[in-house]
Amino acid sequence: MGRMQNRVLALEGVRNFRDFGGYETADGGRVRAGQLFRSAHFAEATEGDIEKIRTLGIAFSCDLRRPEERKMQSNRWPSPACATRVIASDDGGLDEAPHIAFLQRSDLTPDAVRAFMRDLYAEIPFDDRYVALFRSYFADLTASDGPALVHCAAGKDRTGILCALTLIALDVPEEAVVADYELTNTAVDLANRLPEIRERFSSYIGRDLPEAAVLPFLGVEAVYLATAMDMIAKRCGDPHAYMRDVLGLDDLARDRLRERLVD
């Protein structure tokens, strides 16, 4: 697991699937490989993809998507044997994805898009839906004895924040946490996918979107993750305090997590 590109599992219909273990910790340990996975959705998973994923023995998955996202792109995996956590909707209703509302109404300048992304990252850690799901994820991750998967639609923003918090909880240094986050830009093959995604977004919202407006939605920038961490620091002091006070990952649970996942 030494080279970054070796983390990415090449699949036909699932994007950004990769192992985010294997990193060294600040005290000289190493997060176990083959225990922590992250990805985009599984609506387009092929039979070959599903067979490859089955060999990983994933015990539970955490689906960070909103109800309408899961309705529009129903997962072809996980299997019934894999426990799944999803966001529960209080009234069963559907709500509009923030990025779709933005694309429909914004002037779509690159600066406006990046400002939207920073605002989104500032909101996610304290959104009640994600707080509940993040709490459930950490509880399951601590108690489980098998590999875990976290994913959303693209596997980069909501997933990126939760995976970064997981690595921080395991005492992985900041440089490696950011490197794992930025690996999305390699794993999703930005250059080749941009025309296809631009056309899809344009058709969906009825506007001809410039590539400069679509690109920030496909990749990640370190400043986005930094914005989330800055908001966490502003409201809680630091990520460890946030995980303890907001997500319920106290010192005892964190010690158990390290015992399970760090060699």
RAVEN-V116578 format. One record per pair of residues at least 24 apart in sequence whose ideal C-beta (glycine too) atoms are under 8 Angstrom apart, sorted by the first residue. I is the first residue (numbers start at 1). J is the second residue. If there is no record, write none. Layout:
I;J  I;J
//
This chain:
1;33  4;179  4;183  4;186  5;186  7;183  8;183  8;186  8;187  9;52  11;45  11;46  11;48  11;49  11;52  11;53  12;46  12;48  12;49  13;44  13;45  13;46  13;49  14;39  14;40  14;41  14;42  14;44  14;45  14;49  14;53  15;39  15;40  15;154  15;155  15;187  15;188  16;40  16;154  16;155  16;156  16;184  16;187  16;188  17;53  17;155  17;187  18;183  18;187  20;163  20;166  20;167  20;180  21;261  23;167  23;172  23;176  23;180  24;172  24;173  24;176  25;170  25;171  25;172  25;173  25;262  26;171  26;172  26;173  27;171  29;171  29;258  29;262  29;263  30;262  30;263  31;167  31;170  31;172  31;261  31;262  32;261  32;262  32;263  34;147  35;147  35;148  35;261  36;147  36;148  36;163  36;166  36;261  37;147  37;148  37;149  37;150  38;149  38;150  38;151  38;155  38;159  38;163  39;149  39;151  39;155  39;159  40;151  40;152  40;153  40;154  40;155  40;156  40;188  41;65  41;69  41;73  41;75  41;151  41;152  41;153  41;154  41;155  42;75  42;76  42;77  42;78  42;151  43;73  43;74  43;75  43;76  44;73  44;76  45;75  45;76  45;77  49;77  50;76  50;77  50;79  53;77  53;78  54;79  56;147  57;146  57;147  58;82  58;146  58;147  58;148  58;149  59;83  59;144  59;145  59;146  59;147  59;148  60;84  60;85  60;140  60;144  60;146  60;148  60;149  61;85  61;148  61;149  61;150  61;151  62;133  62;136  62;137  62;140  62;148  62;149  62;150  62;151  62;162  63;87  63;151  63;152  64;130  64;133  64;150  64;151  64;152  64;158  64;159  64;162  65;152  65;153  66;94  66;95  66;97  66;129  67;92  67;93  67;94  67;95  68;94  68;95  68;96  68;97  69;97  69;152  69;153  73;153  78;149  83;140  85;133  85;136  85;137  85;140  86;133  87;129  87;130  87;132  87;133  88;132  99;217  100;204  100;205  103;201  103;205  103;207  103;209  103;213  104;205  104;206  104;207  106;213  108;207  108;209  108;210  108;213  109;212  109;213  110;212  110;213  110;216  113;212  113;213  113;216  113;217  114;216  114;221  114;223  117;157  117;216  117;217  117;221  117;224  118;223  118;224  118;227  120;157  120;224  121;157  121;161  121;224  121;225  121;227  121;228  121;231  122;227  122;228  122;230  122;231  124;157  124;158  124;161  124;228  125;161  125;228  125;231  125;232  125;242  125;246  126;231  126;235  126;246  130;158  131;246  131;247  134;162  134;165  134;247  135;246  135;247  135;248  137;162  138;166  138;169  138;243  138;247  138;248  138;249  138;253  138;257  139;248  139;253  141;166  141;257  142;249  142;253  142;256  142;257  142;260  145;260  154;188  154;217  154;218  155;184  156;184  156;188  156;219  156;220  157;220  157;224  160;184  160;220  160;224  160;225  161;225  161;228  164;225  164;228  164;229  165;239  165;242  165;243  165;247  168;239  168;240  168;243  169;239  169;240  169;243  169;249  169;254  169;257  169;258  170;257  170;258  170;261  170;262  171;258  171;262  178;222  178;225  181;220  181;222  181;225  182;220  182;222  184;219  184;220  185;219  185;220  188;218  188;219  190;215  190;218  190;219  193;218  194;218
//
